[in-house]
């Protein structure tokens, strides 16, 4: 059978592709509307090319708890601490151990813990023999053993036969160099 000359083989016919419009190429740099425009006079000279810039790191602050006794002894702490006549840190945790002189021996060996939560100090009575009380104005807050009782600036602590005034302050620490 002979091919019909009126039929055209589809694969042999190629039509030119319709050219799609090509968008213009963007410029190498398109400045933002509010960006400064630099001119050669703004650029540093060769002598000004090396520049050292020191970042300003603000000094950090840390809260400080100061407990002042009538006899003149002062305890200052910024971290968790054990307070007592002869406190012993057997917790395995790095804690400050703050010894308070108590000739009357009314103070327990480890009387209370100073603990911090969000820069607020509190005391936790350690099942002491004579208890721990916070005087806040005309109110007396008796510490329940094992429960945190937050301290405020101006509080007065009574524990054993001792009493002490509480002061809270903030100290600036030097920024690391």
C-alpha positions as CSV (number, residue, x, y, z in Angstrom):
1,X,0.0,0.0,0.0
2,X,1.2,3.4,-0.9
3,X,1.1,6.3,1.5
4,X,-1.6,8.8,0.9
5,X,0.2,12.0,-0.3
6,X,-2.6,14.1,1.2
7,X,-1.9,12.9,4.7
8,X,1.0,14.6,6.5
9,X,3.1,12.7,9.0
10,X,2.8,14.6,12.3
11,X,6.3,13.9,13.4
12,X,7.8,15.4,10.3
13,X,6.2,18.7,10.6
14,X,7.7,21.3,12.9
15,X,6.2,24.6,13.5
16,X,8.2,27.4,14.9
17,X,7.6,28.0,18.6
18,X,5.8,31.1,19.6
19,X,8.3,33.3,21.3
20,X,7.3,34.2,24.9
21,X,8.1,37.7,25.9
22,X,11.3,37.8,28.0
23,X,11.2,40.3,30.9
24,X,14.1,42.7,31.0
25,X,17.0,41.7,33.3
26,X,17.0,43.6,36.6
27,X,20.0,45.8,37.4
28,X,22.9,44.4,39.3
29,X,21.8,46.5,42.3
30,X,18.4,47.8,43.2
31,X,18.5,50.1,46.2
32,X,15.7,50.1,48.7
33,X,13.8,53.3,49.0
34,X,15.2,54.2,52.4
35,X,18.8,52.9,51.8
36,X,21.6,55.5,51.7
37,X,23.3,56.1,48.4
38,X,27.1,55.9,48.5
39,X,29.3,57.9,46.4
40,X,33.1,57.4,46.0
41,X,33.8,60.3,48.4
42,X,32.0,58.3,51.2
43,X,34.3,55.3,50.9
44,X,37.3,55.1,53.2
45,X,40.8,55.9,52.1
46,X,43.4,53.2,52.1
47,X,44.6,54.3,55.5
48,X,41.1,54.0,57.0
49,X,40.3,50.5,55.7
50,X,41.3,48.6,58.9
51,X,38.8,49.4,61.5
52,X,38.3,47.7,64.9
53,X,34.8,48.0,66.3
54,X,34.3,47.1,70.0
55,X,30.8,45.9,70.8
56,X,29.3,47.6,73.8
57,X,28.2,45.0,76.2
58,X,26.1,46.5,79.0
59,X,27.2,45.6,82.5
60,X,25.0,42.9,84.0
61,X,23.4,43.2,87.4
62,X,22.8,40.6,90.1
63,X,20.5,40.7,93.1
64,X,22.2,40.6,96.5
65,X,20.7,39.5,99.8
66,X,22.2,41.1,102.9
67,X,21.3,39.7,106.3
68,X,22.6,42.0,109.1
69,X,22.7,40.8,112.7
70,X,22.5,43.0,115.8
71,X,26.0,41.9,116.9
72,X,27.5,43.3,113.6
73,X,27.8,40.1,111.6
74,X,26.7,40.4,108.0
75,X,25.9,37.7,105.5
76,X,25.8,38.6,101.8
77,X,24.8,36.1,99.2
78,X,23.8,36.0,95.5
79,X,23.2,32.3,95.3
80,X,21.6,29.3,97.1
81,X,23.1,29.0,100.6
82,X,22.8,26.9,103.7
83,X,22.6,28.9,107.0
84,X,23.1,27.6,110.4
85,X,25.4,27.2,113.5
86,X,27.5,24.5,111.7
87,X,25.9,23.8,108.3
88,X,27.2,21.0,106.2
89,X,26.6,20.7,102.5
90,X,25.9,17.0,101.9
91,X,23.6,17.6,99.0
92,X,26.1,17.1,96.2
93,X,25.1,20.5,94.8
94,X,27.5,23.5,94.8
95,X,26.0,25.7,97.6
96,X,27.4,28.5,99.8
97,X,27.7,27.5,103.4
98,X,27.1,30.4,105.7
99,X,28.0,29.9,109.4
100,X,26.3,32.1,112.0
101,X,27.9,32.5,115.4
102,X,25.4,31.4,118.1
103,X,26.9,31.1,121.6
104,X,23.4,30.2,123.0
105,X,23.3,27.2,120.6
106,X,19.6,27.8,119.9
107,X,20.3,27.8,116.2
108,X,20.2,24.4,114.4
109,X,23.3,23.2,112.7
110,X,21.6,23.8,109.3
111,X,18.7,26.1,110.2
112,X,17.4,27.2,106.8
113,X,18.3,27.4,103.1
114,X,18.3,30.6,101.1
115,X,17.0,29.8,97.7
116,X,16.4,32.1,94.6
117,X,13.6,32.1,92.1
118,X,13.5,34.8,89.4
119,X,15.9,37.0,91.4
120,X,13.7,36.8,94.5
121,X,15.3,35.2,97.5
122,X,13.3,33.0,99.9
123,X,14.0,30.9,103.0
124,X,13.3,27.2,103.5
125,X,13.3,26.1,107.1
126,X,15.2,22.8,107.4
127,X,13.0,21.3,110.2
128,X,14.9,23.5,112.7
129,X,14.4,23.0,116.4
130,X,13.3,26.6,117.1
131,X,11.7,27.6,113.8
132,X,12.1,30.6,111.5
133,X,9.9,33.6,111.5
134,X,9.8,36.6,109.1
135,X,8.5,39.9,110.5
136,X,7.1,42.0,107.7
137,X,5.7,45.2,109.3
138,X,3.1,44.1,111.8
139,X,2.7,40.6,110.3
140,X,4.6,37.5,111.4
141,X,5.1,34.8,108.8
142,X,6.1,31.5,110.3
143,X,8.1,29.3,108.0
144,X,6.8,25.9,107.3
145,X,9.6,23.4,107.1
146,X,10.4,22.5,103.5
147,X,8.3,25.3,102.0
148,X,9.8,28.5,100.4
149,X,8.9,31.7,102.1
150,X,9.9,34.7,99.9
151,X,11.9,37.5,101.5
152,X,11.4,41.2,100.9
153,X,13.6,44.2,101.5
154,X,13.1,45.4,105.0
155,X,12.0,42.1,106.5
156,X,13.3,41.0,109.9
157,X,14.3,37.3,110.4
158,X,14.0,35.6,113.7
159,X,15.5,32.1,114.1
160,X,16.6,30.5,117.3
161,X,17.5,33.3,119.7
162,X,18.8,35.5,116.9
163,X,17.3,38.2,114.7
164,X,18.6,39.9,111.6
165,X,17.5,42.6,109.2
166,X,17.1,41.7,105.5
167,X,18.2,44.1,102.7
168,X,17.8,43.4,99.0
169,X,20.0,45.3,96.5
170,X,21.3,45.1,93.0
171,X,24.9,45.3,92.1
172,X,26.4,45.9,88.7
173,X,28.9,43.4,87.6
174,X,31.7,44.3,85.2
175,X,31.1,43.1,81.7
176,X,33.7,40.4,80.6
177,X,36.6,42.1,78.8
